[in-house]
Amino acid sequence: MKLIYAKGTCAFGVHLLLEEIGKKYETMQVKLHEKNSILEKYNPKNYVPALILDNGEVLTEGIAILAYISDSNARYDLLPEPGTIERARSVEWLVYLSSEFHKGFGPLFAREKLGEYLNIVNDKLKVRLKFMNDHLAHKKFFMGEDITVIDMYAIGLFRIAQHLKIDFAPYPNIKRFIQNMEDLPLVKKVTEAENGEQLAKAA
């Protein structure tokens, strides 16, 4: 398998999972927002992550990739077995993180163009952050004391939010979660690998 990713994106969670699984994989670091880019050759949607499977097929969308890797390696400790309520709860969180949180703070990349809409974006974001902060009040990770794919996905999103200078001061449980994740050898290893990899060049 080969992961196509860009630094500082939600693809970080997939990279963490691949490393955690312990099976051989390759990576290709690309740059976003380029027309006719090497990324677009693999994913016409022109964003990451994308996973090139051993048979040559390309799988896109972070949640789908996380589920595929977990299921194909029977890692039900990281994503519960299909058909269980635990699996449904896990998917519930992944969808929330993707659609409500990730897409919710997306407009902040163009903060200067939002005008009065900026207040609406910030107000909605505060609601979502409070919800997650309350959930994490008595949990080390999203599903309890053990790390799962939800946490791997979440830390990538929280890193993006930090880059956008979202204020986490009112959310101490989220801050604690972020620190717990950043302290993991797995997270440090993948961060170092991504920082050391060169951008792929078009043939």
C-alpha positions in Angstrom: 0.0 0.0 0.0 1.0 3.6 -0.6 -0.4 6.6 1.3 -0.6 9.9 -0.6 -0.6 12.7 1.9 0.2 16.3 2.6 1.7 17.6 5.8 -0.6 19.4 8.1 -3.8 17.6 6.9 -6.3 15.1 8.1 -4.2 12.4 6.3 -2.1 12.4 9.4 -4.6 10.0 11.0 -4.3 7.5 8.2 -0.5 7.7 8.5 -0.7 6.9 12.2 -2.9 3.9 11.6 -0.7 2.5 8.9 2.3 2.8 11.3 0.3 1.3 14.1 -0.8 -1.7 12.0 2.9 -2.6 11.6 2.6 -3.9 8.0 4.8 -2.6 5.2 3.6 0.5 3.4 5.0 3.4 1.4 4.2 7.1 1.5 4.2 9.9 -1.1 4.1 13.5 0.2 2.4 15.9 -2.2 1.5 19.6 -2.2 -2.1 20.7 -2.2 -3.9 23.3 -4.3 -1.9 22.8 -7.5 -3.5 22.3 -10.9 -2.4 19.3 -12.9 -0.5 18.1 -9.8 0.9 14.6 -9.1 -2.0 14.3 -6.6 -4.6 14.8 -9.2 -3.2 11.9 -11.2 -4.2 9.6 -8.4 -7.2 11.4 -7.0 -9.3 13.5 -9.4 -10.9 15.2 -6.3 -7.4 16.7 -5.8 -7.2 16.3 -2.1 -5.7 13.9 0.5 -5.6 11.3 1.8 -5.6 8.7 -1.0 -4.5 5.1 -0.5 -3.1 3.1 -3.4 -3.9 -0.5 -2.7 -1.7 -3.5 -3.6 -4.0 -4.3 -6.6 -3.6 -0.7 -8.0 -7.0 0.6 -6.9 -7.1 4.0 -5.2 -9.3 4.5 -2.2 -10.1 8.1 -1.0 -11.8 9.8 1.9 -10.2 9.5 5.3 -13.0 7.7 7.1 -13.3 5.0 4.4 -9.5 4.5 4.4 -9.4 4.2 8.2 -12.2 1.6 8.1 -10.7 -0.4 5.3 -7.3 -0.6 6.9 -8.7 -1.5 10.3 -11.1 -4.1 8.9 -8.7 -5.7 6.5 -6.2 -6.2 9.3 -8.9 -7.3 11.8 -7.9 -4.5 14.2 -11.1 -4.4 16.1 -9.3 -2.9 19.1 -8.8 0.2 16.9 -12.2 0.2 15.2 -14.9 -2.2 16.6 -16.3 -5.1 14.5 -19.1 -4.2 12.0 -22.6 -4.8 13.2 -21.9 -3.8 16.9 -23.2 -0.7 18.7 -19.5 0.0 19.5 -18.8 0.2 15.8 -21.8 2.5 15.2 -20.6 4.8 18.0 -17.1 4.9 16.5 -18.5 5.8 13.1 -20.7 8.4 14.8 -17.6 10.2 16.1 -15.7 9.9 12.9 -18.6 11.5 11.0 -19.0 14.2 13.6 -15.3 15.1 13.5 -15.4 15.1 9.7 -18.6 16.9 8.9 -19.2 19.1 12.0 -15.7 19.9 13.2 -13.5 19.7 10.2 -15.9 21.3 7.7 -17.0 23.7 10.5 -13.6 25.3 10.8 -12.8 25.1 7.1 -14.0 28.6 6.3 -11.4 30.0 8.7 -8.7 29.4 6.1 -10.2 32.5 4.4 -11.0 34.3 7.7 -10.4 37.7 6.2 -13.1 37.2 3.6 -15.8 36.1 5.9 -17.1 39.4 7.1 -20.1 39.1 9.4 -20.2 35.4 8.6 -17.1 35.0 10.8 -19.2 35.3 13.9 -21.5 32.6 12.8 -18.6 30.3 12.1 -17.0 31.0 15.4 -20.3 30.5 17.3 -21.0 27.1 15.7 -17.4 26.1 16.3 -17.7 26.9 20.0 -20.7 24.7 20.3 -18.8 21.8 18.7 -15.7 22.3 20.8 -17.8 22.4 24.0 -19.5 19.2 23.1 -16.1 17.4 22.6 -14.6 19.0 25.7 -17.5 17.8 27.8 -17.2 14.3 26.3 -13.5 14.1 27.1 -14.1 15.2 30.7 -13.6 11.7 32.2 -11.8 10.0 29.2 -8.2 9.9 28.2 -9.2 9.2 24.6 -12.5 9.6 22.7 -13.7 6.0 23.4 -12.0 5.6 26.9 -8.6 4.7 28.1 -7.3 3.1 24.9 -6.4 4.8 21.6 -8.6 4.1 18.6 -8.8 5.4 15.0 -11.0 8.2 16.3 -8.1 9.6 18.2 -5.8 9.2 15.3 -8.2 11.1 13.1 -8.9 13.7 15.7 -5.3 14.7 16.4 -4.8 15.6 12.8 -7.8 17.9 12.9 -6.8 19.5 16.2 -3.4 20.2 14.7 -5.1 22.0 11.8 -7.2 23.9 14.2 -4.1 25.0 16.1 -2.6 26.2 12.9 -5.7 28.3 12.3 -5.1 29.8 15.8 -8.4 28.5 17.2 -8.3 29.2 21.0 -8.4 26.0 23.1 -8.0 27.8 26.4 -11.7 27.4 27.3 -11.5 23.7 26.6 -9.0 22.1 29.0 -10.1 18.5 28.3 -9.4 18.9 24.6 -6.0 20.4 25.5 -5.3 17.4 27.7 -6.3 15.1 24.9 -4.0 16.8 22.5 -1.1 16.6 24.9 -1.8 12.9 25.5 -1.7 12.3 21.8 1.4 14.4 21.1 3.3 12.5 23.9 2.7 9.1 22.2 5.8 7.6 20.5 3.6 6.7 17.6 2.7 10.4 17.0 6.3 11.5 17.4 7.5 8.9 15.0 5.1 9.7 12.2 5.6 13.5 12.7 9.3 13.0 12.3 8.9 10.9 9.2 6.6 13.5 7.6 8.9 16.3 8.4 11.8 14.4 6.9 10.1 13.4 3.7 10.6 15.3 0.4 7.8 16.3 -1.8 7.0 13.9 -4.7 7.9 15.3 -8.1 5.9 14.7 -11.2 7.4 12.4 -13.8 
